[in-house]
Amino acid sequence: MEKYIELNNITYEYKNGIKVFEDFSLKINCEEFAFISGKNGSGKTTLTKLIMGILKPQKGNIHIFSKDIKNLSLGQIGQEIGYVFQFPERQLFTTSVIEELTFPLLFKGEDKKNVLRKAEELLDTFELEKLRNSYPHLLSYGEKRRLAIAAVLMNEPKYLILDEPTASLDDSRIVILSRTLDVLRSRNIGILVISHNKNFIGKHAQRIIILEGGRIIRDEQI
Amino acid sequence: MNKSKIDPRTKLLLILILSTLAIIYKQLLFLSLIFIISVLIALLMRSNLKSIVIKLKRLLGAIFAIALIQSFFIKAGTPIVKIGNLSLLTDFGIYKSIEFILRLGIIISSCSILTTSTSREIVQALVQLHIPYEIAFMVSIAIRFLPVFKDEMTDMIIAIQLRGIDLKKVKIKNKIRIYRYIFLPIVTNSLIKAKELSVAMEMRGFRAYPHRTSYNILLMSGLDYLIVSMSLVSVAMLIILI
């Protein structure tokens, strides 16, 4: 199976008439750490939302792992690619950290023992063990972000997209986030990160894509 | 008629009159007449009825469903659809469901008039109608935060699906559980936001003085007085004649 995300000749325009992409194409290798940067309004978040099927392009097609996303539900896309929103609190639903990790799999009827084992492993990896019974919405921003990443990893996605993970984080929190990315690399999970933080990009990027006005103005392998 | 020329107080009076008439009258003919008048007024005020209808598409579906269910449960009148001795649908049931649809149609179309004013203007109108500023401000905050809650709700529904839960395939019983998961953070976030907002407002001197002054004062124009007097005269005539 091809481990690529392909956007072919995409045109996307918001309902208010703002055209973000016109005849836009991009191929991403899902085994690498790719970073997208660019000014506000350049189309970074729109691009990731198109990949995740949250937004539907007016023209063109998007394939993830050789599958056209038109034929996939959000749930099916979520199994393949984990998505961490810019505001992690919008993807936290439960009253405890451990429940946050386990509820989707238990809901789908997976074996409880197996789900708990997986959750314990992620709590340990993302340094969240002490917070297992804490209320997710009362965690710090960095902890929420780590929990959101751990929660999407419960589905064992093949690829991860992070929308501005370094926003509102101080240097020490960015170091913790960097460790998180190292964990992902050790698990052979590729990522696509939207970021403005040059040091962070420099430390992790294997490919840098710069967007401006819905076009790629720089695309280089490191 | 320029929408900016009409005072929000005039609009509030029109809404009050139209929705009160919708509740008072039961005859379909009068309800249809009031519905047409309220749609005409909304269009004259340049309210974007089309966009409101699109936004309320799901609610309109629910209204029609309620009307249909209601018509099945009303047993009075001449049966139209019968299974043995059991009458499923009567003419009176259909009459009552149309009455229900017209009533809600009047309320929705008349309330759309208010969308032609900004939330600031509505608050100012309420203040000048001697409603305590705290209550008027609460109304304004509620209006201001509606789009934010809508965005949050949309993101959460997307996020829960991206966690691998296919909402279309989930059974109704489990769907309720899923919506509990979605509503919990929305309530929590609202409480957190409300707390932060109240602190920010206190820091900016909200209610620091017993009396407030306003930079923008609403003034009723001749057109407003004409609309108000015509509305009151029409209502009085309707009450006397019918």
Contacts between the chains, C-beta under 8 A, distances in Angstrom:
chain1	res1	chain2	res2	distance
A	52	B	162	6.6
A	54	B	158	5.4
A	73	B	161	7.3
A	73	B	166	5.2
A	73	B	168	6.8
A	74	B	158	6.4
A	74	B	161	3.8
A	74	B	162	5.6
A	74	B	166	7.7
A	75	B	161	5.2
A	75	B	162	7.4
A	75	B	164	5.3
A	75	B	165	5.7
A	75	B	166	3.6
A	75	B	167	7.6
A	75	B	169	7.9
A	76	B	166	7.3
A	77	B	162	6.9
A	78	B	161	6.4
A	78	B	162	3.6
A	78	B	163	5.8
A	78	B	164	5.0
A	79	B	164	5.1
A	82	B	162	7.8
A	83	B	159	8.0
A	83	B	162	5.4
A	85	B	155	6.6
A	85	B	159	6.5
A	87	B	155	7.6
A	89	B	185	7.0
A	89	B	189	6.6
A	90	B	152	6.1
A	90	B	155	4.3
A	90	B	156	5.8
A	90	B	159	6.0
A	90	B	185	7.7
A	91	B	155	7.6
A	91	B	156	7.3
A	91	B	159	3.8
A	91	B	160	8.0
A	91	B	162	7.8
A	91	B	163	7.7
A	92	B	185	6.2
A	93	B	156	7.2
A	93	B	159	7.9
A	93	B	160	6.5
A	93	B	181	4.1
A	93	B	182	6.7
A	93	B	184	6.5
A	93	B	185	5.7
A	94	B	181	6.6
A	94	B	184	7.4
A	95	B	184	7.1
A	103	B	181	7.1
A	104	B	160	7.8
A	104	B	163	4.3
A	104	B	164	5.4
A	104	B	165	5.7
A	105	B	164	7.8
A	107	B	165	6.3
A	107	B	174	7.1
A	107	B	177	7.5
A	107	B	178	7.8
A	108	B	164	6.7
A	108	B	165	7.2
A	137	B	185	6.3
A	137	B	188	4.9
A	137	B	189	7.0
A	137	B	192	7.0
A	151	B	163	7.0
A	152	B	162	7.5
A	152	B	163	7.0
A	154	B	163	7.9
A	155	B	163	6.6
A	155	B	164	5.0
